[in-house]
Every structure is written in C-alpha cells, then in structure tokens.
Amino acid sequence: MIAIQPMESPVALSIRQNEILELARAEGRVLVEDLAQRFDVTLQTIRRDLGEMAGAGLLDRVHGGAVPRAGAVNLGYEARRRMNAEAKAAIGAACAAEIPDNCSLILNLGTTTEAVARALIHHSNITVITNNMNVANILLANPGCEIMVTGGTLRRSDGGLVGELTTQFFEQFKVDYAVIGTSALDHDGDLLDFDLAEVRVSRAILRQARRAFLVTDHSKIGRPAPARIASLSELDAIFTDQPLPQDLHRRCTEWHTEVRLCPPAGQIADT
C-alpha cells in the first residue's frame, strides 16, 4: 500500500468564525462593526478573526469587513478540513458507533468521512475499502483494520483517487456499509458534487453496499453544486449536526431515511 504523510492538523475555526463564514456566504459581505455588535466582542477581536480566515483562504479582506474568497467554487482541502471541525468530529463519532466490529465498509472522499475513520480506530476485525489516502493513513493506527486502497488517478490536492479504475475496483465488492460525504445537499434531498469523476465513483459505492450512510455538516445543506450523485431516498441514514429543513425532514420520514442529529459536545442543535 502506498503511504503518504498525514497532513499537519491546523487549528479549527471557532464557532464564531464558522458563523461569520456562513454570514459572508449568505449576504455576500460582512462588516467589522456589525459583527462586533452581533457577537458582543471588540472590533479588534473581529479583525483578528477575519485575518485568520483570510489566511486560511476562506475570505478576502475589504475596507471595513470581508467577502467570500473570489472565484472559490469549491473550497480547498485545508479550508474544508478547518471548517466545522468540531461538528465533523461529532458526526464521525456518531456514525462510527453505528458500525459494528466484524464488518466491511467503504469510506469515500471528504473531510467528514475522514472524521469517521478517526472514530473507527478502536474497532476490531473490520475491512475498510477506500479511495481516500488520508483515510488509509488514519486507519494505519488500527491493527484490527484491514485496509484496501483503490487504484485510480491521485488528486494531490486532497489525497483522493478517482477515475474509471477506481469505479472498477469498487465494483468487485459487496460491503456491509458505505459511508459517503457530499459537497452539497439540495433542499429536495439530492446529493450534489462539483466533480463528475467523483460523482461516478460515489454512485458505484452506493450500488455495492447493503446499507448506506451520508455524513455531512449543516453548511452543505442548500449549497449549490452542478452534478447529482443520488437522492437521500436511496440511503439508510444521514448524520448531521443541525436539524434539516422541515420539508426535507418530512421527505426523509416518507423515504424511511433515518435522520441522526449529532451536535458537538456542549452544543444544542438549533430548532
């Protein structure tokens, strides 16, 4: 198996910084004075937050505030890994708790599936098939885990393997569980992505699993992306940190897709 060095763990964004980022994306711009009043902190604190987020590639500083990074259709790997890190850890732990010992599973690309991998460190006698080199490296620490890595074209930006060879590799297996992430979740329940090659791989993964779980934090809900993977109606459960929109939750109930809320420790999911 090819091993790559684990990426250095960056400091996660604070809860306030995550909220600032969501405001910037929703409104197109945030102002220092407005943010200081909203969060009841000093102007200097907000300027420091915006500076750190600009350094992480999430925002661009402008006079009096900040705007979302221009031209960023999909955030880079490091920015995605920083974003909502506590929520992803909670989601990963909740999902891993539903996966028993003595089973087989597929983990695909994404920082939230990597959080699931971290929570599987103490599972025993499991086989994990993945096209995510970061997942493989994380699970090297678990002697009770057999790791199988697909072939395919390596994306150096995030350690992902994609392409026809990747799809063909997954098609050789029938696993107990598939755990997938997504770049976006439409309000109608469609899972969306930016990369058609990754979409084809994700579809193959879902076909080869007896049970399928989606792991995603609330920032993906309602986010646009051009390529459709599947519908939540085709999955068994979604693990997320905040309640779904009411209409989507109703659809999940009709589809018998379980909605598992798993907010970070010390936080209560918004209602």
C-alpha positions as CSV (number, residue, x, y, z in Angstrom):
1,M,0.0,0.0,0.0
2,I,1.2,3.5,-0.8
3,A,1.5,5.7,2.2
4,I,1.5,9.5,2.2
5,Q,2.5,11.6,5.2
6,P,-0.5,12.8,7.3
7,M,-1.2,16.4,6.8
8,E,-0.4,18.7,9.7
9,S,-3.5,19.4,11.7
10,P,-4.5,23.0,11.5
11,V,-6.3,24.9,14.3
12,A,-10.0,24.5,13.7
13,L,-12.2,27.5,13.2
14,S,-14.0,28.7,16.2
15,I,-17.8,28.6,16.5
16,R,-17.9,32.4,15.9
17,Q,-15.7,32.1,12.9
18,N,-17.9,29.4,11.4
19,E,-20.9,31.7,11.9
20,I,-19.0,34.6,10.3
21,L,-18.2,32.4,7.3
22,E,-21.8,31.4,6.9
23,L,-23.0,35.0,7.1
24,A,-20.5,36.1,4.5
25,R,-21.7,33.4,2.1
26,A,-25.3,34.2,2.7
27,E,-25.0,38.0,2.5
28,G,-22.0,38.4,0.2
29,R,-20.2,40.6,2.7
30,V,-19.7,41.1,6.4
31,L,-18.7,44.3,8.3
32,V,-16.5,44.5,11.3
33,E,-18.7,46.8,13.3
34,D,-21.8,44.7,12.6
35,L,-20.0,41.5,13.6
36,A,-18.7,43.0,16.8
37,Q,-22.2,44.1,17.8
38,R,-23.7,40.7,16.8
39,F,-21.2,38.7,18.8
40,D,-20.7,41.2,21.6
41,V,-16.9,41.3,21.2
42,T,-14.4,44.1,20.4
43,L,-13.6,45.3,16.9
44,Q,-10.1,44.1,17.4
45,T,-11.4,40.5,18.0
46,I,-13.4,40.6,14.8
47,R,-10.5,42.0,12.8
48,R,-8.3,39.1,14.2
49,D,-11.0,36.6,13.2
50,L,-11.2,38.0,9.7
51,G,-7.4,38.0,9.4
52,E,-7.2,34.3,10.4
53,M,-10.0,33.4,8.0
54,A,-8.3,35.3,5.1
55,G,-5.1,33.5,5.9
56,A,-7.0,30.2,5.7
57,G,-8.3,31.1,2.2
58,L,-11.9,31.5,3.3
59,L,-12.4,35.2,3.0
60,D,-10.9,38.3,1.3
61,R,-10.4,41.4,3.4
62,V,-12.1,44.6,2.1
63,H,-12.4,48.0,3.6
64,G,-14.5,47.7,6.8
65,G,-15.0,43.9,6.6
66,A,-14.6,40.9,4.3
67,V,-16.2,39.0,1.4
68,P,-16.1,35.3,0.5
69,R,-12.9,34.4,-1.4
70,A,-13.4,35.4,-5.0
71,G,-13.5,32.6,-7.5
72,A,-13.7,29.8,-5.0
73,V,-16.3,27.5,-6.4
74,N,-15.4,24.7,-4.1
75,L,-13.2,25.2,-1.0
76,G,-9.7,23.8,-1.0
77,Y,-8.9,20.8,1.2
78,E,-7.2,22.7,4.0
79,A,-10.1,25.2,4.2
80,R,-12.7,22.4,4.2
81,R,-10.8,20.5,6.9
82,R,-10.8,23.6,9.2
83,M,-14.4,24.3,8.7
84,N,-16.9,23.0,11.3
85,A,-14.2,20.6,12.6
86,E,-16.0,20.0,15.9
87,A,-19.2,19.2,14.2
88,K,-17.5,16.8,11.8
89,A,-15.8,15.0,14.8
90,A,-19.3,14.6,16.5
91,I,-20.8,13.3,13.2
92,G,-17.9,10.9,12.7
93,A,-18.2,9.5,16.3
94,A,-22.0,9.0,15.9
95,C,-21.6,7.3,12.5
96,A,-18.8,5.0,13.8
97,A,-21.0,4.0,16.7
98,E,-23.5,2.5,14.2
99,I,-20.8,0.4,12.6
100,P,-20.1,-2.9,14.4
101,D,-17.0,-4.9,14.6
102,N,-16.5,-7.8,12.2
103,C,-17.9,-6.0,9.1
104,S,-16.8,-4.5,5.8
105,L,-17.3,-0.9,4.7
106,I,-16.4,1.7,2.1
107,L,-15.3,5.2,3.1
108,N,-15.0,7.7,0.2
109,L,-13.6,11.2,-0.2
110,G,-14.1,14.1,2.2
111,T,-13.1,15.6,5.5
112,T,-16.2,14.2,7.2
113,T,-15.5,10.7,6.2
114,E,-12.0,11.2,7.5
115,A,-13.6,12.0,10.8
116,V,-15.5,8.7,10.7
117,A,-12.1,7.0,10.1
118,R,-10.7,8.6,13.2
119,A,-13.6,7.3,15.2
120,L,-13.0,3.7,13.9
121,I,-9.5,3.5,15.4
122,H,-10.7,1.1,18.1
123,H,-12.9,-1.1,16.0
124,S,-11.8,-4.7,15.5
125,N,-11.8,-7.1,12.6
126,I,-13.1,-4.6,10.1
127,T,-12.2,-4.3,6.4
128,V,-12.2,-0.7,5.0
129,I,-12.1,-0.1,1.3
130,T,-11.3,3.4,0.3
131,N,-10.3,5.8,-2.4
132,N,-9.1,8.3,0.2
133,M,-5.4,8.2,1.0
134,N,-6.0,10.2,4.1
135,V,-8.5,7.6,5.4
136,A,-5.9,4.9,4.8
137,N,-3.2,6.7,6.7
138,I,-5.6,7.4,9.6
139,L,-6.6,3.7,9.9
140,L,-2.9,2.6,9.9
141,A,-3.1,3.1,13.6
142,N,-5.8,0.4,14.0
143,P,-4.2,-3.1,13.9
144,G,-7.7,-4.6,13.8
145,C,-8.5,-3.0,10.4
146,E,-7.6,-4.4,7.0
147,I,-7.2,-1.5,4.6
148,M,-7.8,-1.8,0.8
149,V,-6.9,1.2,-1.4
150,T,-8.4,1.5,-4.8
151,G,-6.5,2.3,-8.0
152,G,-7.2,5.4,-10.0
153,T,-5.8,8.9,-10.6
154,L,-4.4,10.5,-7.5
155,R,-5.6,14.1,-6.8
156,R,-2.7,15.7,-5.0
157,S,-4.9,18.4,-3.6
158,D,-6.8,16.1,-1.2
159,G,-5.3,12.6,-1.5
160,G,-8.4,11.3,-3.4
161,L,-8.3,8.6,-6.1
162,V,-10.8,8.9,-8.9
163,G,-11.4,7.7,-12.4
164,E,-12.5,4.5,-14.2
165,L,-10.0,2.3,-12.4
166,T,-11.5,3.5,-9.1
167,T,-15.0,2.7,-10.1
168,Q,-14.0,-0.8,-11.4
169,F,-12.2,-1.6,-8.2
170,F,-15.3,-0.8,-6.1
171,E,-17.5,-2.9,-8.4
172,Q,-15.6,-6.0,-7.3
173,F,-17.0,-5.9,-3.8
174,K,-20.3,-6.1,-1.9
175,V,-19.8,-4.5,1.5
176,D,-22.0,-4.2,4.7
177,Y,-21.8,-0.4,4.9
178,A,-20.9,2.6,2.7
179,V,-20.2,5.9,4.3
180,I,-20.1,8.8,1.9
181,G,-19.7,12.6,2.1
182,T,-21.1,15.2,-0.3
183,S,-20.2,18.7,-1.4
184,A,-23.8,19.9,-1.2
185,L,-27.2,18.7,-0.2
186,D,-30.1,20.2,-2.1
187,H,-33.4,21.0,-0.3
188,D,-35.1,18.3,-2.4
189,G,-32.8,15.7,-0.9
190,D,-30.4,15.4,-3.8
191,L,-26.7,14.8,-3.0
192,L,-24.5,17.1,-5.2
193,D,-20.9,17.5,-6.2
194,F,-18.6,19.6,-8.3
195,D,-16.6,16.8,-9.9
196,L,-18.2,14.4,-12.4
197,A,-15.4,11.8,-11.9
198,E,-16.1,11.8,-8.2
199,V,-19.8,11.5,-8.8
200,R,-19.4,8.4,-10.8
201,V,-17.3,6.8,-8.1
202,S,-19.8,7.7,-5.4
203,R,-22.6,6.1,-7.4
204,A,-20.6,2.9,-7.7
205,I,-20.0,2.9,-4.0
206,L,-23.7,3.2,-3.2
207,R,-24.5,0.3,-5.6
208,Q,-22.1,-2.0,-3.8
209,A,-23.3,-1.5,-0.2
210,R,-26.0,-3.2,1.8
211,R,-26.5,-0.1,3.9
212,A,-25.5,3.5,3.0
213,F,-24.9,6.5,5.3
214,L,-24.4,10.1,4.4
215,V,-22.2,12.2,6.8
216,T,-22.4,15.9,6.3
217,D,-22.4,19.1,8.4
218,H,-25.1,21.8,8.1
219,S,-23.0,24.1,5.9
220,K,-23.6,21.7,2.9
221,I,-27.4,22.0,3.2
222,G,-28.9,24.2,0.5
223,R,-25.4,24.8,-1.1
224,P,-25.4,24.7,-4.9
225,A,-23.3,22.2,-7.0
226,P,-23.8,21.1,-10.6
227,A,-23.6,17.3,-10.5
228,R,-26.1,14.9,-9.0
229,I,-24.9,11.8,-7.1
230,A,-28.1,10.3,-5.7
231,S,-31.2,11.1,-3.5
232,L,-31.4,10.7,0.2
233,S,-34.3,8.4,-0.5
234,E,-31.6,5.9,-1.7
235,L,-29.7,6.0,1.6
236,D,-30.5,4.5,5.0
237,A,-29.4,7.4,7.2
238,I,-28.0,10.9,7.3
239,F,-25.7,12.0,10.1
240,T,-25.6,15.8,10.6
241,D,-25.1,18.4,13.3
242,Q,-28.2,20.5,12.8
243,P,-31.8,19.8,12.0
244,L,-32.7,19.5,8.4
245,P,-35.2,22.0,6.8
246,Q,-38.7,20.9,7.8
247,D,-39.8,19.9,4.3
248,L,-36.7,17.8,3.8
249,H,-37.0,16.1,7.2
250,R,-40.6,15.2,6.2
251,R,-39.4,13.7,3.0
252,C,-36.8,11.7,4.9
253,T,-39.6,10.3,7.1
254,E,-41.6,9.3,4.0
255,W,-38.5,7.7,2.5
256,H,-37.6,5.9,5.7
257,T,-34.2,7.6,5.7
258,E,-33.2,8.0,9.3
259,V,-32.0,11.5,10.4
260,R,-29.4,11.3,13.1
261,L,-28.6,14.6,14.8
262,C,-25.2,14.8,16.4
263,P,-24.2,18.3,17.6
264,P,-20.8,18.8,19.1
265,A,-20.4,18.3,22.8
266,G,-21.8,21.2,24.8
267,Q,-23.9,22.4,22.0
268,I,-27.6,22.0,21.3
269,A,-28.8,21.7,17.7
270,D,-30.8,24.7,16.6
271,T,-34.5,24.0,16.3
